[in-house]
Amino acid sequence: MSEDIIAEIRAERAAKEAKRAEDWPKALDKLHITFEASHGGGYPKCLVDRATEGERLRYLRELGFRVRRHFWFETTADTREEHWVELSGGIVCSLSNGWVCDKTPL
């Protein structure tokens, strides 16, 4: 009987360790995005490596960010529109290129 309990405890522990190993890179990516945004803005590697706007948006949601609103910003140099999202935590992100920064007060 005690061998069954020990095996069950080991299985639970292995499952928790596997979950932690899976979640750790995502936690680091979320911290990196938050850090870049709060320190003047930047291009977090985890967003720049994603090829499309849809992939970037999907990954932001996987990390636990909530999208508050979508908006488009027209750049003056090449007159193209960039797709931006306002995220929870006061962060805005360009889905076109992966740039993140703090939301500026209105």
N, C-alpha and C positions, 0 to 999 in steps of 0.2 A: 504494500500500500504506500509506503513512504517513497519508493522509487518512482511511482506514478506522480506523486506530488512534486518531487524534485525535477522530474522531466517536464512537468507543466510549468514550473517556475522558470526553468532554463529556456523553454520555448517562448514564454512571455518576455523574458529579458532580451532574447535574440531579436524578437519582433520590435521591441522598443529601440534597440540599438540600430536596427536597419532603418527605422523611421527617422531617427535622429540623423543618421548618415545621409539620408535623402533630403532632409529639411535644412541641413547646415549650409550648403551653398546658396540656397534661396535666402536664408536669413542674412548672409553676408552681402548678397546682391542688394537686398532691401536697405541695409545699413549704408552701403556705398551710394545708392541713389539719394538717400536722405542727407548724407554727408556732403555730396557734391552740390546738392540744391542749397543747403544752408551755408555753404562757403563760396558763394559767388556764382555758382553754376558750373556745369561741365558736361562731358560726354561719358557717362558710365559705360564701361566695356560691355556689360551684360545687355545693354540696350543697343549699342552701336553694332554688336555682332549679329543682331537680328535683322534680317533682310527687308522685311516689309512692315508697313504700319500695323497691319493686323497681328503680326507676330509680337510686335512691341506691346500693343495693347493687351493681348492675351497674357503675356508674361507679367505685365504690371498687375493684372488681376490675380494671377497665380501667386504673386508675392504678397497679396493682401491689400493692395491699394484699391480704394474705391474711386470711381470716376464721378466727379461732381458735375462736369459739363464738358462738352466738346465746343471748340471754336476754331475758326480759320483766320490766319493772319497773312496778309499779303506783303511779301517782301518787295522792297523798292528796287533792288539791284537787277533782278531778273524777272520781276513782275509775276511771280508764281505764288500760289497760295500754299501755306504750310498748315497741316492739320495739327492742332494742339489739344491737349486735355488738361483740365484742372483736376488734380488728385486730392485725396484726403491728406491732411497734414500740411496744407498750404503749398503744395508743390505743383508746378506746371511743367509739362513735358511736351516737346515737339515729337510727334509720332513720325514726322518726315525724316528726321536725322538722329533722334535720341537725346537731344539736349535737354537737360533738366535745370530748373532754377526755382527760387522761392517766388511765390505769388507776390506781386507788388501791390501795395495798398492803393486803393482807389481814391 
